[in-house]
Each structure stands twice: as structure tokens, then as C-alpha cells.
Amino acid sequence: MKTTLELSDELFRQAKAHASAGGISLKIFVTEALEMKLRAQSPGQLKPWIRHFGALRHLGSERKKIERRIAEEFDSVDSKEWK
């Protein structure tokens, strides 16, 4: 698949230089870099603080109640403002 990436001039020069020094094309260099990044971010290797957010999953219903209440209040304020 083809895509377009917008990189800073400095990042492009560094990537191109690393690819050239390794004797590979920029396409291969970018592909390998993305693959490495994605492997490093696999679910088994999440940062410790991210794993703990799952412990707060039970608060999802509370959050929805709060959001509903806020929306009701905004609707109330809006309707009073226009009367």
C-alpha cells in the first residue's frame, strides 16, 4: 500500500542517512522502524501505568451517569437562556 508521510526535514535527513548507512532503502528502513515500534507496543509489553487503568473499568457506568447529568444541566441552561 502506498501512503504519504509528512516528516520534518531533519527527521527525513536522519532516516535517509541511517537507511543509506545500513545499505537499505528508505522504504525498508521506515517499514522496519514501524514494525519494531508496533512489536514494542504489543499488549504484553504495555507500560505499567497503562495496565492499571483496567482496574478502573467498573467506573465506566459512573462516568456515563456523570456525563448524562452534565448534558442535562447544559440543556437546562441553554433552554433557560433562550426563553
KEGU-17595 format. One line per 5 residues: for each residue x, y, z of N, C-alpha, C. Coordinates in pm, 1 decimal. Example, Ala and Ser with C-alpha at 12.3 -4.5 7.8 and 13.67 -1.06 7.14 Angstrom:
BEGIN
1319.0:-569.0:780.0:1230.0:-450.0:780.0:1320.0:-330.0:780.0; 1285.0:-225.0:708.0:1367.0:-106.0:714.0:1290.0:3.0:787.0
END
This chain:
BEGIN
84.0:-117.3:0.0:0.0:0.0:0.0:88.5:123.5:0.0; 48.9:219.4:-76.5:124.3:344.5:-80.8:57.4:445.7:11.1; 139.4:528.8:72.5:87.6:635.6:157.3:183.7:752.5:153.0; 139.2:864.2:203.3:223.5:982.3:209.3:246.0:1017.2:354.8; 370.2:1041.5:390.5:404.5:1082.0:526.6:463.8:1221.2:521.6
430.8:1301.3:619.3:489.4:1433.5:628.8:589.2:1431.2:744.6; 715.7:1449.0:711.6:823.0:1446.3:811.1:895.8:1579.5:810.1; 952.7:1612.7:923.5:1035.8:1733.3:925.3:1158.5:1706.9:839.0; 1219.2:1811.9:788.5:1338.6:1796.1:705.2:1448.0:1722.2:780.8; 1466.9:1757.2:907.7:1571.7:1694.8:988.6:1546.3:1545.9:1008.6
1422.7:1509.0:1040.3:1390.2:1367.2:1059.2:1409.5:1290.7:929.0; 1368.1:1350.0:818.4:1386.6:1285.4:688.5:1534.6:1262.2:660.0; 1616.4:1364.6:683.9:1761.3:1350.5:658.7:1822.0:1241.5:745.9; 1782.6:1237.5:872.3:1836.0:1135.3:962.7:1794.1:995.7:919.2; 1667.6:979.7:884.1:1618.5:848.6:840.5:1688.1:805.6:712.0
1700.3:896.3:618.3:1766.9:866.6:491.1:1912.7:828.2:514.4; 1980.8:900.5:604.0:2121.0:871.2:633.3:2135.8:734.2:698.7; 2046.8:701.7:794.0:2053.5:570.3:859.5:2026.3:457.5:760.1; 1928.7:479.7:674.2:1897.4:378.2:573.4:2016.4:357.8:481.7; 2074.2:465.4:436.2:2189.0:458.2:345.6:2307.5:389.2:412.8
2331.5:425.4:540.0:2443.7:364.2:612.9:2422.4:214.1:630.4; 2296.8:173.3:638.6:2266.6:31.4:652.5:2253.8:-39.5:520.0; 2268.3:34.5:411.9:2260.4:-25.3:278.8:2120.4:-67.8:239.2; 2020.0:1.1:294.0:1881.3:-33.3:261.4:1808.8:92.5:213.2; 1695.5:70.4:150.6:1616.6:184.3:102.4:1543.3:249.8:219.2
1501.2:371.7:197.0:1423.9:442.9:298.4:1293.4:368.5:325.3; 1234.2:310.8:221.3:1110.1:234.4:236.0:1129.8:119.1:333.5; 1236.4:44.1:316.6:1263.7:-68.6:406.3:1294.3:-18.3:547.1; 1371.7:89.9:556.4:1405.2:146.0:686.6:1279.2:186.0:763.7; 1188.0:256.8:697.3:1064.7:301.9:762.7:977.5:182.3:799.4
966.9:84.6:710.2:887.6:-35.4:737.8:941.1:-107.3:861.2; 1073.9:-126.7:867.5:1133.3:-194.5:982.4:1114.0:-114.1:1110.9; 1126.5:17.5:1101.3:1109.1:102.7:1219.8:965.2:91.6:1272.3; 867.9:93.3:1182.7:728.3:80.1:1224.5:701.6:-57.2:1284.5; 756.3:-160.9:1223.4:738.1:-295.9:1277.0:796.8:-307.5:1417.6
915.7:-250.6:1437.9:979.2:-254.3:1570.4:893.5:-179.6:1672.2; 842.9:-64.7:1635.6:760.7:15.3:1726.0:632.6:-58.8:1762.6; 570.5:-121.3:1665.5:446.7:-194.3:1690.7:470.8:-317.6:1777.8; 580.7:-386.7:1755.6:615.0:-501.2:1841.0:639.7:-456.4:1983.9; 707.2:-345.2:2001.0:739.4:-294.3:2134.2:613.1:-252.5:2208.2
507.2:-220.8:2136.9:384.1:-174.9:2198.9:278.8:-285.8:2205.8; 321.2:-411.4:2191.4:224.5:-520.5:2197.5:162.2:-525.7:2337.0; 39.0:-577.7:2349.0:-31.9:-576.3:2476.8:46.6:-635.5:2593.8; 129.7:-733.4:2568.0:207.6:-793.7:2675.6:316.6:-701.7:2727.2; 346.3:-595.5:2655.3:455.0:-507.4:2693.9:407.7:-364.4:2718.4
285.6:-349.6:2763.8:234.6:-216.3:2791.9:308.9:-156.1:2910.4; 314.1:-26.8:2911.5:375.1:42.2:3023.9:294.5:9.2:3149.4; 359.3:-5.8:3263.9:288.8:-47.5:3385.8:168.8:39.8:3420.4; 180.1:169.9:3402.9:68.8:256.2:3441.0:-53.2:234.2:3354.1; -34.7:186.4:3230.4:-148.2:162.0:3141.7:-227.8:41.2:3189.8
-157.5:-62.8:3238.3:-225.9:-183.5:3285.2:-322.3:-152.4:3398.7; -290.1:-57.2:3482.4:-372.4:-27.7:3598.9:-503.7:39.9:3564.3; -513.5:99.9:3447.8:-638.8:163.4:3410.8:-750.8:61.4:3392.8; -717.0:-61.9:3361.8:-817.6:-166.6:3351.8:-887.8:-189.4:3484.3; -818.4:-160.3:3594.0:-877.7:-176.3:3726.0:-988.4:-74.2:3750.2
-994.1:29.2:3670.4:-1096.3:133.4:3686.0:-1215.3:111.9:3592.8; -1216.7:-1.0:3525.2:-1321.4:-28.7:3426.2:-1461.0:-19.9:3487.7; -1474.2:-61.5:3613.8:-1605.1:-61.0:3679.3:-1663.1:79.9:3693.1; -1581.0:181.9:3676.3:-1628.3:319.2:3688.4:-1691.6:370.6:3559.1; -1691.9:289.5:3456.2:-1749.1:331.0:3328.1:-1894.7:372.2:3340.6
-1974.0:296.1:3416.4:-2115.4:330.8:3432.3:-2130.5:460.9:3510.9; -2044.3:481.8:3608.1:-2048.0:607.5:3684.5:-2014.5:726.3:3594.2; -1914.5:708.3:3510.2:-1876.2:814.4:3417.0:-1992.9:848.1:3325.4; -2063.4:746.6:3276.9:-2177.8:770.5:3188.0:-2288.4:846.4:3260.7; -2311.1:812.5:3388.2:-2411.9:884.9:3466.7:-2373.0:1031.9:3480.3
-2246.4:1056.4:3507.6:-2197.4:1193.8:3523.3:-2211.8:1270.0:3392.3; -2174.3:1206.6:3281.4:-2186.4:1272.0:3151.0:-2331.6:1304.4:3118.7; -2423.7:1211.7:3151.0:-2565.8:1236.5:3128.0:-2614.3:1355.8:3210.8; -2572.1:1360.2:3336.5:-2612.9:1469.0:3425.7:-2560.0:1604.0:3375.2; -2436.4:1605.1:3330.6:-2377.7:1727.9:3275.5:-2455.5:1772.2:3152.1
-2487.0:1677.8:3063.8:-2563.0:1710.8:2942.6:-2699.5:1767.9:2979.2; -2765.7:1708.5:3081.7:-2895.5:1758.8:3125.2:-2883.2:1902.5:3175.7; -2779.1:1929.8:3252.6:-2759.2:2064.1:3306.1:-2733.7:2164.7:3194.3; -2652.2:2125.9:3096.6:-2626.4:2215.7:2984.5:-2754.8:2241.5:2906.0; -2835.5:2136.5:2886.7:-2962.8:2154.4:2817.0:-3052.4:2249.8:2894.8
-3053.1:2236.3:3027.3:-3133.9:2321.8:3113.0:-3088.6:2467.4:3102.4; -2959.5:2488.7:3107.3:-2904.3:2624.9:3096.5:-2935.6:2681.9:2959.5; -2917.3:2603.6:2855.3:-2944.7:2650.6:2720.3:-3090.9:2689.4:2702.9; -3182.2:2606.6:2756.6:-3324.8:2635.3:2737.1:-3364.9:2759.7:2817.0; -3307.5:2781.2:2936.0:-3337.6:2900.0:3016.2:-3283.9:3025.7:2947.8
-3169.1:3013.1:2884.9:-3104.7:3127.0:2820.7:-3187.8:3179.6:2704.5; -3259.1:3091.7:2636.6:-3331.5:3130.5:2516.9:-3477.4:3166.9:2542.3; -3519.7:3162.0:2665.7:-3660.6:3195.9:2695.1:-3678.1:3343.3:2707.4
END
